[in-house]
Amino acid sequence: MTGINRIVILTGAGISAESGIDTFRSAGGLWEQHRVEDVATPEGFARDPDLVLGFYDIRREALAKVEPNPAHRALARLEAEFAGELLLVTQNVDDLHERGGSSRVLHMHGELKSALCLACDMRSAWDAPMAHHPPCPVCRSPSLRPDVVWFGEMPYQMERIYTALTATDLFVSIGTSGAVYPAAGFVQEARMAGAHTLELNLEPSEGSHFFTESRHGPAGRLVPEWVDELLGG
Ligand code: OAD
């Protein structure tokens, strides 16, 4: 592809599906097993902090049992070899992009391996359970919560993302259902700014019609193919 100097990529749960992490909205997905209001809202946390801390402890522990797949690795290769500007934004709270070799990942919905202290507002790298209310590494208050963005909260670094979207040549959405805003609106933002927009997803998503091009199939195949094509084989 010629004339592509800036790329913004958005990934969602579908890119980690082939690694063995449940997506949210598929049959048997996380939101069929748990109520969003209970485990992914500030109100749910206020009502039953132990339930919420335990839910994220299980998800954090599960990361140790999964590995990045060819889609994560292909995006790391793109970061290493693409000569232009690349912004990789993920809605995922797992660390598979990093373990696949990407070094600059913007986690707009936060990270399982990060803790946010409700007493001092500091974020700390975290790879242990939280259900027993351990002290914050910074202020020692037992006030940690998972550093993940819940419904009703503002995703991280939105200004930086919108700035990149309005200047990008290409926007690529990978493995996301297009059901959750603001991420679901990125395609329209990029398109209004004149970018080519490409969807790589297992099936047509809720926002497929917004994209100039859609390819359907597993990310583990589509993403390496697309990266090969972009980098010229
Ligand atoms: P979803 O579960 O809503 O959507 C996952 C998408 O990935 C679906 O469109 C699937 O068809 C697709 N998919 C599944 N397997 C795939 C594969 N092997 N290859 C490619 N695509 C595949 O997950 P997200 O769109 O990431 O937010 O969900 C967005 C947000 O909703 C999440 O970040 C989370 C959730 O509620 C918060 O918790 C704030």
Residues whose N, C-alpha, C, O or C-beta is under 5 A from the ligand:
A	BS01	OAD	G12 A13 G14 A17 E18 T23 F24 R25 S26 A40 Q91 H109 V149 W150 F151 G175 T176 S177 G178 V180 L200 N201 L202 E203 S205 G217 P218 A219
